[in-house]
Amino acid sequence: MYSPLEKKYRRLQQELTIGIISLVGVFLTGTLWYKFMEGWSWEEAAYMTVITLTTVGYGETNPLSSRGRLFTIALIMLGVINIGYIVNRFTEALIQGYFQEGIRLRQQKRLMESLTKHYIICGFSRTGRQIAKEFEAECVPFVVVDSDLESVEQAQAQNYIAYQGDVTLDDTLLQVGVKRAICIVAALPSDAENLYTVLTAKTLNPEIRAIARASTEESVKKLKRGGADIVVSPYITGGKRMAAAALRPQVLDFVDGFISGRDRQFYMEEFLLDPMACPLVGNSLKQARLRSQSGALVIAIRRADGHLIGGPTGDTVLLPGDTLICMGTSEQLRSLNQILIPINTPQSQRHRNT
């Protein structure tokens, strides 16, 4: 349930707690002995126990019997062992920064609990790092999860929210708020791990959108059967892009500019039409006048049943559940968002930057 870092911190915390409880037990044992076996008052018994455990060298409070002296010797040894153990654990904590780590873990936990409608990146390899860069550029809230401590530290060094853990386990995904997330990206090197991750995420949150990486065509099929909404194969995608770069270089460069936001002038974005929020549902594109009002261009519409309409005409009617794929500057897209979802609407339905 806990990451390795959390386990180390909790182990040290438990060891310190055990040491303190043991010392308290020795103190109570000594006090009770001097009270009932030597017949001293509570004050004298407690005082004698303290000076014995701390080995300050004061004289006896009252004369001791032979067995009382033997008990005092044993009490001194127990006190030295317990105090030495606590000092050793405390010193280790200071040297290795466990207290600072404990503070950081508590801050991280609060941050995880505050995340909502965020994205989860599973794996911080080359693919995961590139995904994180794109999300950061788009100001998308996300958390990186990796089982490797070095990868987690690299993510944290770039000021990303990162968590160390096995994403194929329920507890790890629950820790990073999978039930509140809107998308999970399984970018682990192993296709089997990506499949387990998708299955786990879909079990915990059936509504989450799952994107997975696959190395082979067979894995693509299995991941889709496992619940992945989109499966990306770097080799297949890379081959297609290289062929496009050879055959249509200008087209590829143009499309890449929009997808990656390379020049940060033009973007592509999608908008979901909610009949309860969008006042234009039921109108045609000509009646909606989206282009003239915002300047953004509607280049495609995906119906709720999955049917894609490329290059919609002015007679194309906007239906409930449609997703508009639009192109324009950031200002044009903001204007379009206000037209589709007015500012006084209780909940914005803007989805995600492409």
C-alpha positions, -999 to 999 in steps of 0.1 A, spaced: 0 0 0 29 23 7 58 33 -16 93 22 -7 101 57 6 70 57 28 79 22 40 114 34 51 99 65 68 73 44 86 98 18 96 120 44 113 89 60 129 79 26 143 114 19 156 115 53 174 81 47 188 91 12 201 122 27 217 103 54 235 76 30 247 104 6 259 120 35 278 87 45 294 82 9 304 116 7 321 109 40 339 75 26 352 92 -7 362 119 12 382 94 35 399 71 6 409 101 -14 423 114 14 445 78 22 456 67 -13 466 98 -33 471 119 -6 489 89 11 505 98 46 492 73 74 484 62 79 447 84 111 445 115 93 458 109 63 436 104 84 404 135 105 413 157 75 419 146 59 386 153 91 366 188 96 380 196 59 376 184 58 339 203 90 331 234 78 349 241 113 363 260 100 393 239 113 421 239 94 454 211 71 465 179 87 477 176 62 505 197 33 515 192 3 492 190 -34 501 212 -59 484 185 -69 460 177 -32 455 213 -26 443 212 -56 420 180 -42 405 195 -8 402 224 -23 382 199 -40 359 180 -7 356 211 12 346 219 -13 319 184 -13 305 184 25 305 217 28 287 205 3 261 172 20 255 186 55 254 214 44 231 189 28 208 168 59 206 198 82 201 210 59 173 176 59 155 173 96 159 208 103 146 201 81 116 169 100 110 187 133 110 216 121 88 194 105 62 168 133 62 138 111 73 121 140 91 123 161 60 111 131 40 82 127 64 72 163 59 75 159 21 54 128 22 26 145 42 27 174 17 26 150 -12 -4 131 3 -23 164 7 -14 173 -28 -26 139 -41 -59 143 -23 -64 177 -38 -60 165 -74 -92 161 -94 -99 158 -131 -62 151 -136 -41 128 -158 -20 99 -146 12 91 -165 24 56 -157 61 53 -163 87 80 -167 109 65 -194 115 84 -227 79 81 -237 66 92 -203 90 122 -202 78 134 -235 41 130 -225 49 150 -193 65 178 -213 34 180 -235 10 181 -205 32 207 -189 31 229 -220 -7 226 -221 -10 234 -183 -28 200 -178 -28 188 -141 -10 154 -140 9 130 -117 37 107 -127 38 72 -112 69 49 -115 82 20 -94 118 32 -100 131 56 -73 155 73 -97 128 80 -123 106 94 -96 134 117 -84 140 128 -120 103 137 -123 104 156 -90 136 175 -101 115 189 -130 88 200 -105 63 173 -115 40 157 -90 55 121 -88 47 90 -68 67 58 -64 47 27 -66 36 -3 -88 8 10 -110 -5 -25 -116 -17 -26 -80 -51 -11 -68 -35 7 -38 -10 26 -60 -37 39 -83 -60 48 -54 -31 68 -39 -28 90 -70 -66 95 -72 -76 73 -101 -113 76 -91 -110 114 -96 -89 113 -127 -102 117 -163 -74 99 -181 -46 74 -175 -17 69 -199 1 36 -196 35 42 -210 54 14 -193 81 -5 -213 62 -38 -208 30 -45 -227 19 -69 -200 23 -42 -173 4 -17 -195 -24 -43 -199 -26 -49 -161 -26 -11 -155 -55 -5 -179 -75 -34 -164 -69 -21 -129 -77 15 -137 -109 5 -156 -120 -16 -126 -115 12 -101 -130 39 -124 -150 26 -154 -154 62 -168 -116 69 -170 -101 73 -204 -72 48 -209 -44 54 -233 -18 26 -236 15 20 -253 21 -13 -272 51 -28 -288 35 -54 -311 3 -56 -331 -8 -86 -310 -5 -64 -279 -26 -37 -295 -55 -61 -299 -51 -74 -263 -50 -39 -248 -81 -29 -267 -99 -60 -254 -86 -51 -220 -104 -18 -220 -79 7 -235 -97 35 -254 -67 42 -276 -36 21 -281 -4 37 -296 24 16 -310 56 37 -313 69 15 -341 37 16 -362 31 53 -355 68 61 -362 67 41 -395 36 60 -406 51 94 -397 83 86 -416 64 76 -446 43 108 -444 74 128 -440 88 112 -472 56 116 -492 39 147 -478 65 167 -458 47 200 -458 14 185 -447 31 166 -419 49 197 -407 17 217 -408 -2 191 -388 26 186 -363 26 223 -356 -10 221 -345 -7 189 -325 24 198 -306 17 236 -305 53 240 -316 49 277 -325 22 283 -299 1 303 -323 -24 278 -335 -40 250 -316 -65 222 -321 -91 216 -294 -122 195 -289 -155 206 -273 -182 183 -261 -217 196 -267 -238 191 -236 -276 197 -242 -279 211 -207 -251 236 -212 -248 244 -249 -275 268 -263 -266 259 -299 -276 222 -298 -301 217 -326 -288 245 -348 -269 241 -380 -233 254 -383 -247 282 -405 -272 292 -379 -246 289 -350 -222 313 -368 -193 299 -349 -166 310 -374 -179 345 -377 -183 350 -340 -150 335 -328 -128 331 -358 -121 294 -349 -127 268 -376 -147 236 -370 -128 210 -390 -146 179 -379 -175 166 -358 -177 133 -341 -212 121 -334 -221 104 -301 -222 71 -319 -186 75 -331 -194 86 -367 -169 112 -378 -179 140 -402 -148 156 -418 -151 191 -432 -188 197 -420 -209 221 -442 -231 249 -430 -261 226 -431 -246 201 -406 -267 201 -375 -252 202 -340 -266 173 -320 -264 164 -283 -232 145 -275 -213 158 -305 -176 166 -302 -164 195 -322 -128 194 -333 -118 230 -339 -87 249 -349 -76 284 -341 -55 307 -319 -58 304 -282 -79 336 -281 -102 323 -308 -107 290 -290 -114 308 -257 -141 328 -275 -155 297 -290 -156 281 -256 -177 310 -242 -201 307 -272 -206 269 -267 -206 270 -229 -217 305 -217 -199 319 -186 -230 317 -165 -233 279 -171 -228 260 -138 -202 236 -152 -178 240 -181 -176 210 -204 -144 219 -222 -125 187 -226 -88 187 -234 -63 203 -257 -51 181 -285 
